[in-house]
């Protein structure tokens, strides 16, 4: 089973050519050959915040191979999170998928989870 997670700034409702400054579109795509049940989408905060994982959307949908599911999040839901590569998708077996990054960016994300902090309001 493999799920690819991507995020983009969502298009504005009034003008589809410009992106919204307050919304994100998170997409989970099944890249494997077996169906995957996507249970939730959320964000992960650093360990210092005492709230490591926060669910933003409960999905509970089965993705067949090459199918995708999208959810829209308001940036204020992320409570001051300065980075969006910490968005995750969890399947029914408990495996968590994050956006694909280059090696240096993955190391930076890991170090931020371990030693960073961000304000949660």
N, C-alpha and C positions, 0 to 999 in steps of 0.2 A: 504494500500500500504506500502511495506517495501522494502528498497534497502540496501544491505549490501555492504560496501565499504572496499576494501583491497588494500594494496600496497606491492610490493616486489621489490627487486633489479632485474632488467631484466637480462635474460641470455645473454651472449656475443654472437655476431653474428658468430664469428669464432669458438668458443668453447662453446658448450651448457652446459658443466659441470660447468664452472665457471661463476660467476655473473659479470656483468659490473659495473664499479665504477662510470659511468657517466649517467646511464639510470635507470628509475623507470618504473614499470608496474603497472598501476592503474586499478582495476577491479571493476565494479559495477554489482551486481547480484540481480535479482528480487527474493526476498524470500516470497513475498505475493502471493495471489490467483488471483489478477487482473493485467492486463497489466499496465506498467508504462512507460511513455515517458521520457527518460533521455535527458535533454536539454544541459547541460554543465558539464564539469569537471574543477576544478581549485583549488586554494589554498587560505587560509585565513591568512592574516598578523595581527599582533597586532594593536590595535587602534592608537598607537603613530606613526605609519608609514603613516598615512593619506590615504593610499590605503588599505582598509580592505580586499576586495575580488578582486582576479584577475583570469579571465578565461584563462585557458590554452588550452582547446579543446571544440569546439562546436560540439555536437553529433546529437541531434535531431532524435534519434532512439527509437522505441518502444520495450521494453523488455517484453516478455511473461513470465509467471511464470517459475522460475528456469533457465531462460536464463541469459547470462552475456555479457557484453561489456567491452572491454579493450582498453586502450590507453597507449602509451609509451611517457614519458616525459624525456627530457634531464635535468640533475640537474641544469645546468646553467640557465634554464628557470625560476627557482625558486628564483633567485636573492639573494643568500646567506641565504636562509631560513635554519635554523639549525635543524628543525624537520619536519617529513613527516606525522605526525598524524593530520595535519591541512588540508590535502587534502579533498576536498568535491565533492559531486555529487549533482546536482540540477535537480529536475523533473519539468514537465511543470506547476504544480500548485504552484511552488515557494518554495517547501519544500527542505531543504538542509540536506544531509546525510553525516556523518563523519565516519571514521573507528571506530569500536567498541573497547573500552578500559575498563580497570578495573576502579573502582570508583576513586581511588587515582590518576590515570593517567588522568582521565577526569577533575578532579579538578585542577590538574597541568596545563593542556591545557587551561582551562578557565582562570586561573590566568595569564598565559602567554599572552593570547589574551588581557586581561584587562590592565596589567601593564608592560608587556615585550616590547622589541623592537628588531628589527633585521635590519641590513644594507640592503637597497635596492639600487642597482646600475643600 
